[in-house]
Amino acid sequence: MKPLALTMGDPAGIGGELTLHAWHSLRGNGPCFVALDDPRRLAALASDVPIVEIASSEAARAVFPNALPVLPIALAEPARPGHPGKANARAVLASIERAAALCLSGETAGMVTNPINKAALYDAGFAYPGHTEFLAALTGAYGRQIMMLASPDLRVVPVTVHASLRNSIAMLTTEAIVAAAHTTAAALQRDFGIPHPRLAVAGLNPHAGEQGALGDEETTIIGPAIAALREAGIEVSGPWPPDTMFTAAARTRYDAAICMYHDQALIPLKTLDMHHGVNVTLGLPIVRTSPDHGTAYDIAGKGIAVPSSLIAAIELAARLASRRDG
């Protein structure tokens, strides 16, 4: 398989350390990846890792077993771990843009993104709520992108994402639930190899509204979405009480949970397996995954960052890409 493109993320965060750890773990049997980063920065983080600048992603496979292949993107100033700055914002965005371009051209099989700090990017023209929306714009899929969080124990898709709880409830519509579920079912078939995906839809209110005693969204918004999905031939159940649908027994009855808002989806996943959760963007023409954590400024540069989520993201990206190629 062609190599994956791994972005630099915020150079003041833990992304560089994780990249080096991931190469150590994967160089023997892959998946192969190429870092889109500043080689001087990476060399300063770990002098024991051989780094080779390459001119194109085609050279990555030959280099990867013995050294970390890097497509160089120069920082404007040396990064200070734990101290984000605006000067390097353009390099961070360039890394993401180049990775997306490599995927669209077919030069790389998919992309994995290290964590960014959106506030540090705004002065460089970044005008998106996050990575997901930016990549959707770069790939021509804006408005169709869906965020899935996946781990060995659970897959969740929030219908509303980066908004306050009050605004998330106001944004919730039957059409949004239907669109998220259709995209999820298609991705489970195409990318995850599940021929007949089963979706479980969460309720919004405690006890899924308790027949309207605790809220009517289950009847007026969520129920009609479930009916429409069934009519379209999708195997779907719910609305389920959110406080019981994530138990071990309940999770055996579905392949992905469609959740109504951000924390309803992410709290159970991160509680079950914080270190192996992966953010997967559905609805894009390319494969994109990311570790399920942030820049971790508080531990950046201390050599204690745990690379398991990034490694899981790289491995999942490779599996998804191989199914698309197949």
HUPE-V843563 format. One record per residue. RES is the residue in one small letter. SS is DSSP state (H for helix, E for strand, L for the rest). Layout:
# HUPE-V843563
<<RES:SS> <RES:SS>>
This chain:
# HUPE-V843563
<<m:L> <k:L> <p:L> <l:E> <a:E> <l:E> <t:E> <m:L> <g:L> <d:L> <p:L> <a:L> <g:L> <i:L> <g:H> <g:H> <e:H> <l:H> <t:H> <l:H> <h:H> <a:H> <w:H> <h:H> <s:H> <l:H> <r:L> <g:L> <n:L> <g:L> <p:L> <c:L> <f:E> <v:E> <a:E> <l:E> <d:E> <d:L> <p:H> <r:H> <r:H> <l:H> <a:H> <a:H> <l:H> <a:L> <s:L> <d:L> <v:L> <p:L> <i:E> <v:E> <e:E> <i:L> <a:L> <s:L> <s:H> <e:H> <a:H> <a:H> <r:H> <a:H> <v:H> <f:H> <p:L> <n:L> <a:L> <l:E> <p:E> <v:E> <l:E> <p:E> <i:L> <a:L> <l:L> <a:L> <e:L> <p:L> <a:L> <r:E> <p:L> <g:L> <h:E> <p:L> <g:L> <k:L> <a:L> <n:L> <a:H> <r:H> <a:H> <v:H> <l:H> <a:H> <s:H> <i:H> <e:H> <r:H> <a:H> <a:H> <a:H> <l:H> <c:H> <l:H> <s:L> <g:L> <e:L> <t:L> <a:L> <g:L> <m:E> <v:E> <t:E> <n:L> <p:L> <i:L> <n:L> <k:H> <a:H> <a:H> <l:L> <y:H> <d:H> <a:H> <g:L> <f:L> <a:L> <y:L> <p:L> <g:L> <h:H> <t:H> <e:H> <f:H> <l:H> <a:H> <a:H> <l:H> <t:L> <g:L> <a:L> <y:L> <g:L> <r:L> <q:L> <i:E> <m:E> <m:E> <l:E> <a:E> <s:L> <p:L> <d:L> <l:L> <r:E> <v:E> <v:E> <p:E> <v:L> <t:L> <v:L> <h:L> <a:L> <s:L> <l:H> <r:H> <n:H> <s:H> <i:H> <a:H> <m:H> <l:L> <t:L> <t:H> <e:H> <a:H> <i:H> <v:H> <a:H> <a:H> <a:H> <h:H> <t:H> <t:H> <a:H> <a:H> <a:H> <l:H> <q:H> <r:H> <d:L> <f:L> <g:L> <i:L> <p:L> <h:L> <p:L> <r:E> <l:E> <a:E> <v:E> <a:E> <g:L> <l:L> <n:L> <p:H> <h:H> <a:H> <g:H> <e:L> <q:L> <g:L> <a:L> <l:L> <g:L> <d:L> <e:H> <e:H> <t:H> <t:H> <i:H> <i:H> <g:H> <p:H> <a:H> <i:H> <a:H> <a:H> <l:H> <r:H> <e:H> <a:L> <g:L> <i:L> <e:E> <v:E> <s:E> <g:E> <p:E> <w:E> <p:L> <p:L> <d:L> <t:L> <m:L> <f:L> <t:L> <a:H> <a:H> <a:H> <r:H> <t:L> <r:L> <y:L> <d:L> <a:E> <a:E> <i:E> <c:E> <m:L> <y:L> <h:H> <d:H> <q:H> <a:H> <l:H> <i:H> <p:H> <l:H> <k:H> <t:H> <l:H> <d:H> <m:H> <h:H> <h:H> <g:L> <v:E> <n:E> <v:E> <t:E> <l:E> <g:L> <l:L> <p:L> <i:L> <v:L> <r:E> <t:E> <s:E> <p:E> <d:L> <h:L> <g:L> <t:L> <a:L> <y:L> <d:L> <i:L> <a:L> <g:L> <k:L> <g:L> <i:L> <a:L> <v:L> <p:L> <s:H> <s:H> <l:H> <i:H> <a:H> <a:H> <i:H> <e:H> <l:H> <a:H> <a:H> <r:H> <l:H> <a:H> <s:H> <r:H> <r:H> <d:H> <g:L>>
